[in-house]
Amino acid sequence: MKKILNVGCGNDTYGTHFVDIYSTRKEVIKCDVDVEKLPFPNNYFDEV
């Protein structure tokens, strides 16, 4: 299964992992990518 990161997802459900500055759902990780490092190892995703 491909791992797909959706950055700035809002309410969008495309992807397998979700990151946004505002966590709108329990599966969305709150992260401000302008000041924080993404909470995943390098080369973890197949698609961003």
Backbone torsions as a table, in degrees:
resi	resn	phi	psi	omega
1	MET	NA	132.7	178.3
2	LYS	-70.7	142.2	173.9
3	LYS	-100.6	118.9	-175.7
4	ILE	-120.5	122.2	178.4
5	LEU	-96.2	127.7	176.3
6	ASN	-109.7	105.0	-179.6
7	VAL	-94.1	130.1	-176.6
8	GLY	74.2	40.3	-170.3
9	CYS	-70.9	-28.1	-175.1
10	GLY	57.1	-122.7	178.1
11	ASN	-98.6	3.2	-179.0
12	ASP	-64.9	143.0	-178.0
13	THR	-112.7	8.9	177.6
14	TYR	-74.3	126.8	177.0
15	GLY	121.2	178.2	178.5
16	THR	-112.1	-20.9	178.7
17	HIS	-134.1	142.8	-172.5
18	PHE	-130.3	136.0	178.8
19	VAL	-135.7	135.4	176.3
20	ASP	-155.0	158.6	177.4
21	ILE	-68.6	-27.1	176.0
22	TYR	-116.9	120.8	-179.8
23	SER	-83.8	104.2	-176.6
24	THR	-91.6	-16.1	178.7
25	ARG	-140.1	162.5	-176.4
26	LYS	-64.2	-27.8	-178.6
27	GLU	-84.6	-4.1	178.7
28	VAL	-89.4	123.0	177.8
29	ILE	-85.2	127.6	179.6
30	LYS	-78.6	121.2	-179.0
31	CYS	-157.4	126.5	173.8
32	ASP	-91.7	99.3	-173.2
33	VAL	-66.9	-12.2	176.2
34	ASP	-75.7	-23.8	-176.8
35	VAL	-128.3	-11.0	-178.4
36	GLU	-120.9	150.8	173.2
37	LYS	-79.5	141.1	176.5
38	LEU	-60.7	140.9	-175.7
39	PRO	-82.2	43.5	-179.9
40	PHE	-137.7	150.8	177.2
41	PRO	-68.9	157.9	175.5
42	ASN	-59.0	145.3	176.9
43	ASN	61.1	26.8	-179.1
44	TYR	-78.0	-32.1	-173.0
45	PHE	-101.7	150.0	174.7
46	ASP	-84.5	-27.7	-176.9
47	GLU	-149.9	140.5	177.1
48	VAL	-126.6	NA	NA
